[in-house]
Amino acid sequence: MTTRRPFSHRFSRPLALAAAAACVSTLVAAQQPAPPPADRAALERQAEINNRPDTPGTGAFPAMKEEIAALPRHVVYRPRDLSALGRTRLGVVAWGNGGCSDDAASSRFHLLEIASHGYLVLASGRILSGPGAPPREPRPAAPQGQLPAPRTQVSDLTAAVDWALAENQRPGSPYFGRIDAAQVAYSGWSCGGVQALQVAKDPRVKTLVIHNSGILNTGPTTMTGASVGKEVLQTLHTPVIYIEGGPTDIAYANGMDDFNRITHVPAAMANLPVGHGGTFNEPNGGAAASVAVSWLNWQLRGDAQSARRFVGEDCGLCKDARWSLQRKQFADPRGSK
């Protein structure tokens, strides 16, 4: 009969712990859901969008986009021929991207459309998609249940305005004397819209255009890298328009709640039932870009024709079956109806 000698305590405990750890690791791994498979249709759709050429917009000043060394971390959208502006002076629109990403070309059709109407649009980030983009670098996925960390900062918006207004006064700048410092707006999509709301208190800003966005109803919004709650709405000192994608837009409830809470400045809520993606990838930014341009032209330039899309019982958006419009605190007494 063979007698088996027990392992000594010195060796049996580490081996047992290692075996248990391996077992636990295997169980945990087995319980973790597999990463979602790549959506082939979405990838093909994005590839098709990336292959589309830039468009000049429908305004009087065909537009272009560029990166310039003097303004790092931003992409400049502007009229291609600045000399063609004549007496028109550029308004300035600082833009925050969807997802607070650093792809400043992700809304390029929308931004080119705005620029073609005589605006200098400054988007946070770089050209990371579409024509002129470098090969996309692999990026680590965010932990399950968490949003990816923002790749742009709220301060990128104010830095863009700082730069533009300084260029307006710098002899030798292509923008010297071409910018109207009284025409400044902040705008953004989704997370970028929250960034715009966070700088709404800037005394230089004259209006905000918030796309598919709103401050969370369930607690502070942290997706921009800072904690911000509904109290930020009290810092608004200018007219604001929210352009949402209707009830299927994941930001719809938040944006509608924002609108209902704003009682001290003129506010509009325009809904087009297209969901959270808006019309950014449609030709010339689609219907939402057209409304954004009209709002900017009205608020920054006092354009009466543009105002008629928003004021009065028979306003342009009021008669457009695609849109639903709510307004309040408008100077025109008919605008609140």
C-alpha positions, 0 to 999 in steps of 0.5 A, spaced: 500 500 500 502 506 498 502 512 502 501 519 499 504 524 503 500 531 504 503 537 501 506 542 506 502 548 508 507 552 505 505 550 498 498 548 498 495 554 500 498 558 494 496 553 489 489 553 492 489 560 491 491 560 484 486 555 482 481 559 485 483 565 482 483 562 475 476 559 477 473 566 479 476 569 473 473 564 468 467 565 471 467 573 471 469 572 463 463 568 462 458 572 465 461 578 461 457 580 455 460 579 449 462 586 445 456 588 440 458 585 433 460 591 428 454 594 425 456 592 418 450 597 415 452 603 419 460 602 417 458 602 410 453 608 411 459 612 415 464 610 409 459 612 404 459 619 408 466 619 408 467 619 401 462 624 399 466 631 397 465 637 401 459 642 399 460 649 398 453 650 401 447 654 398 449 661 401 452 667 397 459 665 399 461 658 397 464 655 403 471 651 405 474 648 411 481 648 413 486 647 419 490 652 420 497 652 425 494 659 428 488 656 431 490 648 433 485 644 436 480 647 431 477 647 424 475 653 420 469 653 416 469 660 412 467 663 405 472 661 400 473 668 397 474 673 403 474 678 398 468 677 395 464 679 402 464 686 400 461 690 406 458 683 409 462 682 415 463 675 418 459 673 424 462 668 429 459 661 431 463 656 435 461 649 435 461 643 439 461 636 436 456 630 437 459 626 443 464 632 445 469 628 440 475 631 436 472 630 429 471 637 427 468 634 420 463 630 423 458 635 422 461 638 415 455 639 411 451 643 416 457 647 418 459 649 411 452 651 409 452 656 415 459 658 413 456 660 406 451 665 409 457 669 411 459 666 418 466 664 420 464 657 424 470 654 428 469 647 430 473 644 436 478 638 434 481 636 427 479 633 420 478 626 422 473 624 417 471 625 410 476 629 405 482 631 408 482 626 414 488 622 416 487 614 417 483 613 423 487 611 429 484 605 433 481 608 440 480 604 446 472 603 447 469 606 454 468 601 459 461 598 459 455 602 461 460 608 460 460 614 455 467 615 452 471 621 455 470 627 452 476 629 447 474 636 447 473 641 452 468 647 454 474 652 453 475 650 446 469 654 444 471 660 448 478 660 445 475 660 438 471 666 440 478 669 443 482 668 437 477 670 432 476 677 435 483 678 436 484 676 428 479 681 427 484 687 430 490 684 427 493 687 421 495 682 416 490 677 418 486 675 413 480 677 418 482 684 419 476 688 419 472 683 416 468 680 423 463 683 426 464 682 434 457 683 435 455 677 431 457 671 436 453 665 437 455 658 440 452 652 438 453 644 438 450 638 437 448 633 443 454 633 448 457 639 444 450 642 445 451 642 453 458 645 452 455 651 448 450 651 454 456 651 459 459 658 456 452 661 455 454 666 460 459 669 456 457 676 455 460 676 448 455 671 445 448 674 442 444 667 441 445 660 442 443 654 437 442 647 441 441 641 437 439 634 439 441 636 446 439 638 453 441 638 460 439 631 463 433 631 467 435 625 472 441 629 475 447 633 473 450 632 466 457 630 466 459 627 459 463 634 458 468 632 463 464 637 468 458 636 472 452 641 470 445 641 472 439 645 470 441 651 474 446 653 468 439 655 464 439 661 469 446 663 466 442 664 459 442 672 457 440 671 450 435 668 445 436 661 444 433 655 440 433 648 441 432 644 435 430 637 437 429 630 433 422 629 436 420 624 441 425 618 438 431 623 439 434 621 446 435 628 448 428 630 447 425 629 454 431 633 456 431 639 451 423 639 452 424 640 460 430 645 459 425 649 454 420 649 459 424 652 465 427 658 461 422 663 463 427 669 463 429 670 455 426 669 448 426 661 447 424 657 441 423 649 441 423 647 434 422 639 433 423 635 426 421 628 427 428 625 425 431 622 431 438 624 435 442 624 428 438 630 426 439 632 418 447 633 419 449 628 413 443 630 408 446 635 403 447 642 405 446 639 412 438 638 411 432 642 414 436 643 421 441 647 418 436 651 414 433 653 420 439 654 424 441 659 418 435 663 419 435 663 426 442 666 426 440 671 421 435 674 425 438 674 431 445 676 429 443 681 423 436 682 424 434 680 418 426 680 417 425 675 412 429 670 417 424 672 423 418 670 419 420 663 419 419 664 427 414 669 429 407 670 428 401 665 427 402 664 420 410 663 421 414 659 416 415 653 421 408 654 423 406 652 416 411 647 415 408 640 416 414 637 418 416 641 424 413 643 430 414 650 433 414 652 440 416 660 442 415 664 448 418 671 451 419 673 444 418 681 443 413 680 437 407 679 441 404 674 436 411 670 437 408 667 444 402 664 441 
